[in-house]
Amino acid sequence: LKPFWLYLSRLPLKCRLCLQDGSMTQVAQDAQDHVQTQGRAQRRGDRTLARARQAARRRTFPLINSQIIASADTGDLELFMSTVEAYLTQMNLVNLSTALHRLAKMAISDAEAMASLHQ
């Protein structure tokens, strides 16, 4: 059991006023219970937020892939490379594989693109 004042300082004023008439041990226990309950609620909220972020990222992967494919279909190496560079930090392995595959297809079909890649 930690010293009660560590828990009391983290309690809302309303809770501190309610706990004034208890013994020091009971106050410390109540304060500890309150802080632990708040911590569980915070962790639960953090997990929910993390799941929402993951879901949002999963939805962006197909959009990135479609951008990669669309820029590769133009045949413009500069546009393709700028598209890949713009999304690089957000890509998953499927996006990276698609980008490398499209880059290889562009390089094989265009001698100028092959020369640009060698530089």
MARVEX-552592 format. One line per 3 residues: their letters; for each residue x, y, z of N, C-alpha, C. Coordinates in steps of 0.02 Angstrom, whole numbers, m for minus. Example, Ala and Ser with C-alpha at 12.3 -4.5 7.8 and 13.67 -1.06 7.14 Angstrom:
# MARVEX-552592
AS> 660,m284,390,615,m225,390,660,m165,390 ~ 642,m112,354,684,m53,357,645,2,394
END
This chain:
# MARVEX-552592
LKP> 42,m59,0,0,0,0,45,62,0 ~ 35,105,m48,74,167,m52,47,218,m2 ~ 88,268,14,63,320,59,m1,352,31
FWL> m49,364,74,m115,386,51,m113,452,13 ~ m67,497,30,m67,563,m3,m50,557,m78 ~ m14,504,m97,m1,494,m168,m66,481,m206
YLS> m111,444,m175,m175,430,m207,m222,489,m202 ~ m221,523,m145,m266,580,m136,m252,635,m186 ~ m189,646,m202,m173,700,m248,m200,687,m318
RLP> m215,623,m334,m241,606,m400,m317,601,m402 ~ m349,608,m345,m422,605,m342,m454,672,m358 ~ m513,671,m386,m550,733,m395,m569,762,m327
LKC> m579,827,m324,m595,860,m261,m657,831,m229 ~ m708,814,m267,m769,786,m240,m754,721,m202 ~ m712,679,m229,m694,616,m196,m654,629,m133
RLC> m608,677,m135,m568,692,m76,m611,717,m19 ~ m662,758,m34,m706,783,18,m748,726,48 ~ m769,679,7,m809,623,31,m768,577,77
LQD> m704,574,66,m661,528,104,m633,558,169 ~ m648,621,184,m618,653,242,m637,622,308 ~ m696,593,313,m717,568,378,m694,497,392
GSM> m660,462,346,m636,394,357,m568,393,391 ~ m548,334,413,m481,327,443,m430,333,387 ~ m368,343,406,m314,352,357,m306,290,314
TQV> m312,231,342,m305,170,305,m362,162,255 ~ m423,177,276,m480,171,232,m477,223,176 ~ m454,282,192,m446,335,141,m396,313,89
AQD> m341,285,112,m289,262,66,m316,206,21 ~ m352,160,51,m380,104,12,m431,129,m39 ~ m475,173,m17,m525,201,m63,m491,240,m120
AQD> m440,278,m102,m404,316,m153,m370,269,m203 ~ m339,216,m177,m306,168,m220,m357,134,m266 ~ m414,115,m240,m466,84,m280,m489,131,m335
HVQ> m499,194,m318,m521,243,m367,m470,251,m423 ~ m407,257,m405,m354,266,m454,m348,205,m499 ~ m354,145,m470,m351,84,m510,m409,79,m558
TQG> m469,98,m536,m528,97,m579,m519,146,m637 ~ m493,205,m621,m481,255,m674,m428,229,m723 ~ m377,195,m697,m325,168,m740,m352,115,m787
RAQ> m396,72,m763,m426,20,m805,m468,52,m860 ~ m506,103,m842,m548,137,m891,m503,171,m944 ~ m448,199,m923,m402,232,m970,m372,180,m1017
RRG> m350,123,m990,m321,72,m1032,m372,45,m1082 ~ m434,37,m1059,m487,13,m1103,m498,63,m1160 ~ m497,127,m1143,m504,179,m1194,m446,180,m1242
DRT> m385,168,m1216,m326,166,m1258,m329,108,m1307 ~ m354,51,m1284,m360,m7,m1329,m410,6,m1384 ~ m466,38,m1366,m517,54,m1416,m489,102,m1468
LAR> m452,151,m1445,m422,200,m1490,m370,166,m1536 ~ m331,120,m1508,m281,85,m1547,m314,42,m1601 ~ m369,9,m1583,m405,m32,m1632,m434,11,m1688
ARQ> m458,70,m1671,m485,115,m1722,m430,138,m1769 ~ m371,152,m1741,m315,172,m1784,m295,116,m1831 ~ m292,54,m1805,m274,m3,m1846,m325,m13,m1903
AAR> m388,m6,m1887,m440,m14,m1937,m434,40,m1991 ~ m418,101,m1971,m409,155,m2020,m350,141,m2065 ~ m296,115,m2036,m237,99,m2077,m252,43,m2125
RRT> m290,m8,m2102,m308,m64,m2147,m350,m39,m2205 ~ m391,11,m2194,m432,38,m2249,m389,78,m2298 ~ m333,106,m2277,m292,146,m2323,m248,103,m2368
FPL> m232,41,m2348,m187,0,m2389,m214,m12,m2459 ~ m278,m30,m2467,m304,m39,m2536,m304,27,m2576 ~ m314,82,m2543,m313,147,m2577,m242,163,m2602
INS> m193,148,m2560,m123,158,m2581,m107,114,m2640 ~ m129,51,m2638,m116,5,m2693,m147,30,m2758 ~ m207,56,m2754,m239,82,m2815,m201,143,m2841
QII> m174,185,m2798,m134,242,m2820,m70,219,m2854 ~ m38,167,m2826,23,140,m2855,8,114,m2925 ~ m44,75,m2931,m62,45,m2995,m80,99,m3046
ASA> m119,148,m3025,m140,201,m3071,m80,242,m3095 ~ m33,257,m3051,25,296,m3073,71,254,m3117 ~ 75,189,m3104,116,145,m3147,85,137,m3216
DTG> 19,135,m3219,m15,127,m3284,m6,187,m3330 ~ 12,244,m3303,25,303,m3346,90,295,m3385 ~ 136,255,m3358,200,245,m3390,251,299,m3374
DLE> 232,347,m3334,276,403,m3315,316,383,m3253 ~ 380,372,m3261,423,349,m3206,427,401,m3150 ~ 431,464,m3168,435,517,m3118,372,519,m3074
LFM> 314,514,m3106,251,514,m3069,247,452,m3024 ~ 267,395,m3051,265,333,m3013,310,338,m2951 ~ 372,361,m2961,419,366,m2905,397,417,m2853
STV> 367,472,m2875,342,521,m2826,282,494,m2787 ~ 241,453,m2820,184,422,m2786,209,373,m2733 ~ 257,331,m2752,285,282,m2705,319,319,m2646
EAY> 356,370,m2662,390,408,m2609,340,441,m2561 ~ 285,466,m2588,235,499,m2546,202,451,m2497 ~ 191,390,m2518,156,341,m2476,202,292,m2440
LTQ> 266,297,m2449,314,247,m2425,307,233,m2350 ~ 299,284,m2310,295,274,m2237,231,240,m2215 ~ 180,241,m2258,115,212,m2241,103,143,m2273
MNL> 151,119,m2312,141,57,m2349,150,m5,m2306 ~ 112,m57,m2325,123,m122,m2295,162,m164,m2346 ~ 173,m228,m2330,213,m270,m2375,181,m281,m2443
VNL> 115,m285,m2444,80,m293,m2508,91,m231,m2552 ~ 86,m172,m2523,97,m111,m2561,169,m107,m2587 ~ 217,m126,m2545,287,m125,m2567,299,m176,m2623
STA> 269,m234,m2617,276,m285,m2670,246,m261,m2735 ~ 188,m230,m2731,156,m203,m2791,200,m149,m2823 ~ 227,m106,m2782,270,m52,m2808,332,m81,m2842
LHR> 364,m130,m2811,423,m160,m2843,405,m197,m2907 ~ 350,m232,m2906,328,m268,m2966,314,m220,m3023 ~ 277,m167,m3009,261,m118,m3061,323,m82,m3086
LAK> 370,m68,m3041,432,m36,m3060,472,m82,m3107 ~ 474,m146,m3091,509,m194,m3134,476,m199,m3203 ~ 410,m200,m3205,374,m202,m3269,388,m140,m3310
MAI> 390,m81,m3277,404,m19,m3313,475,m19,m3340 ~ 522,m43,m3301,592,m42,m3321,605,m89,m3379 ~ 573,m147,m3379,583,m195,m3433,553,m170,m3499
SDA> 496,m137,m3495,462,m115,m3556,490,m50,m3585 ~ 530,m13,m3546,554,52,m3568,629,57,m3555 ~ 668,63,m3609,740,67,m3602,761,131,m3566
EAM> 725,185,m3578,740,248,m3545,729,243,m3470 ~ 676,210,m3450,662,200,m3379,716,158,m3347 ~ 740,107,m3383,794,64,m3358,857,106,m3347
ASL> 872,150,m3393,931,194,m3386,923,241,m3326 ~ 863,266,m3316,850,311,m3260,860,275,m3193 ~ 840,212,m3191,847,174,m3129,920,158,m3114
HQ> 961,149,m3165,1031,135,m3154,1069,194,m3125 ~ 1042,254,m3134,1076,314,m3108,1064,322,m3038
END
